[in-house]
């Protein structure tokens, strides 16, 4: 086998080994990224659930506030009619 052909085979082997090594490294990095993405998605889901609960509480408080405001206006009206006192 001529000397040049031996170098070509060695270079092909090296290219193949480097290619295999690159694939292995990229696979490992991809796996770590997937795990990180899963953790981030879980945290986002937890945050969404927390925000949903918070918004529900705020909505309930707003509704309760509106009902109380309506009731207070009724009380003011009765006081004004019965006692003749104007409340602010």
The 8 nearest C-alpha neighbors of each residue, nearest first, counted from 0:
[[1, 2, 4, 5, 3, 6, 8, 7],
 [2, 0, 4, 3, 5, 6, 7, 8],
 [1, 3, 5, 4, 0, 6, 7, 8],
 [4, 2, 6, 5, 1, 7, 0, 8],
 [3, 5, 7, 6, 1, 2, 8, 0],
 [4, 6, 8, 2, 3, 7, 9, 1],
 [7, 5, 9, 3, 4, 8, 10, 2],
 [8, 6, 4, 10, 9, 5, 11, 3],
 [9, 7, 11, 5, 10, 6, 12, 4],
 [8, 10, 12, 6, 11, 7, 13, 5],
 [9, 11, 13, 7, 12, 8, 14, 6],
 [12, 10, 14, 8, 9, 13, 15, 7],
 [13, 11, 9, 15, 10, 14, 16, 8],
 [12, 14, 10, 16, 15, 11, 17, 9],
 [15, 13, 11, 17, 12, 16, 18, 10],
 [16, 14, 18, 12, 13, 17, 11, 19],
 [15, 17, 13, 19, 18, 14, 20, 12],
 [18, 16, 20, 14, 19, 15, 21, 13],
 [17, 19, 15, 21, 16, 20, 14, 22],
 [20, 18, 16, 22, 17, 21, 15, 23],
 [19, 21, 17, 23, 18, 22, 16, 24],
 [20, 22, 18, 24, 23, 19, 17, 25],
 [23, 21, 25, 19, 20, 24, 26, 18],
 [22, 24, 20, 26, 21, 25, 19, 27],
 [23, 25, 21, 27, 26, 22, 20, 28],
 [26, 24, 28, 22, 27, 23, 29, 21],
 [25, 27, 29, 23, 24, 28, 22, 30],
 [26, 28, 30, 24, 29, 25, 23, 31],
 [29, 27, 25, 31, 30, 26, 32, 24],
 [28, 30, 26, 32, 27, 31, 25, 33],
 [29, 31, 27, 33, 28, 32, 26, 34],
 [32, 30, 34, 28, 33, 29, 35, 27],
 [31, 33, 35, 29, 34, 30, 36, 28],
 [32, 34, 36, 30, 31, 35, 37, 29],
 [35, 33, 37, 31, 36, 32, 38, 30],
 [36, 34, 32, 38, 37, 33, 39, 31],
 [35, 37, 33, 39, 34, 38, 32, 40],
 [36, 38, 40, 34, 35, 39, 33, 41],
 [39, 37, 41, 35, 40, 36, 42, 34],
 [38, 40, 36, 42, 41, 37, 43, 35],
 [41, 39, 43, 37, 42, 38, 36, 44],
 [40, 42, 44, 38, 39, 43, 37, 45],
 [43, 41, 45, 39, 44, 40, 46, 38],
 [42, 44, 46, 40, 45, 41, 47, 39],
 [45, 43, 47, 41, 42, 46, 40, 48],
 [46, 44, 42, 48, 43, 47, 49, 41],
 [45, 47, 43, 49, 44, 48, 50, 42],
 [48, 46, 44, 50, 49, 45, 51, 43],
 [49, 47, 51, 45, 46, 50, 44, 52],
 [50, 48, 46, 52, 47, 51, 53, 45],
 [49, 51, 53, 47, 52, 48, 54, 46],
 [52, 50, 48, 54, 53, 49, 47, 55],
 [53, 51, 55, 49, 50, 54, 48, 56],
 [52, 54, 50, 56, 55, 51, 49, 57],
 [55, 53, 57, 51, 56, 52, 50, 58],
 [54, 56, 58, 52, 53, 57, 59, 51],
 [55, 57, 59, 53, 54, 58, 60, 52],
 [56, 58, 54, 60, 59, 55, 61, 53],
 [59, 57, 61, 55, 56, 60, 54, 62],
 [58, 60, 56, 62, 57, 61, 63, 55],
 [61, 59, 63, 57, 62, 58, 64, 56],
 [62, 60, 64, 58, 63, 59, 57, 65],
 [63, 61, 59, 65, 64, 60, 58, 66],
 [62, 64, 60, 66, 61, 65, 59, 67],
 [63, 65, 61, 67, 62, 66, 60, 68],
 [64, 66, 68, 62, 63, 67, 69, 61],
 [67, 65, 69, 63, 68, 64, 70, 62],
 [68, 66, 70, 64, 69, 65, 71, 63],
 [67, 69, 65, 71, 66, 70, 64, 72],
 [68, 70, 66, 72, 67, 71, 65, 73],
 [71, 69, 67, 73, 72, 68, 66, 74],
 [72, 70, 74, 68, 73, 69, 67, 75],
 [71, 73, 75, 69, 70, 74, 76, 68],
 [72, 74, 70, 76, 71, 75, 77, 69],
 [75, 73, 71, 77, 76, 72, 78, 70],
 [76, 74, 72, 78, 73, 77, 79, 71],
 [75, 77, 79, 73, 74, 78, 80, 72],
 [76, 78, 80, 74, 79, 75, 81, 73],
 [79, 77, 75, 81, 82, 76, 80, 74],
 [78, 80, 83, 84, 76, 77, 85, 82],
 [81, 79, 77, 78, 83, 82, 76, 84],
 [82, 80, 78, 79, 77, 83, 84, 76],
 [83, 81, 78, 84, 79, 80, 77, 85],
 [82, 84, 79, 80, 81, 85, 78, 77],
 [85, 83, 79, 82, 78, 86, 80, 81],
 [84, 86, 79, 83, 87, 75, 78, 76],
 [87, 85, 84, 75, 79, 78, 76, 83],
 [86, 85, 75, 84, 72, 79, 76, 71]]
